[in-house]
């Protein structure tokens, strides 16, 4: 699924209600969509006592940038996560959303 199509799908799904997402690496967050942006409302890693952030905003531009790196990251190309993380602080959340909704 291309980035634009996936963006439209994710924002549509998340606009009806927030969704809790947990990754296999232990990142857990609640995501929602409004006003053409994605919002990470809570984020924790491994346990509720280790908060990563309370609020994050993900723009379409950031989503599409991270999406453009996703296949390279999944294929294990070294340095990809670091490279894209420098450009978007929301990389982990976007990768998790892509993984959840691209199939």
Buried (B, 14 or more C-beta within 10 A) or exposed (E): EEBEEBBEEBBEBBBEEBBEBEBEEEBBBBBBBEEEBBBBBBBBBEEEEEEBBEEBEBEBEBBBBBBEBBEBBEEEEEEBBEBBBEEBEBBBBBBBBBBBBBE
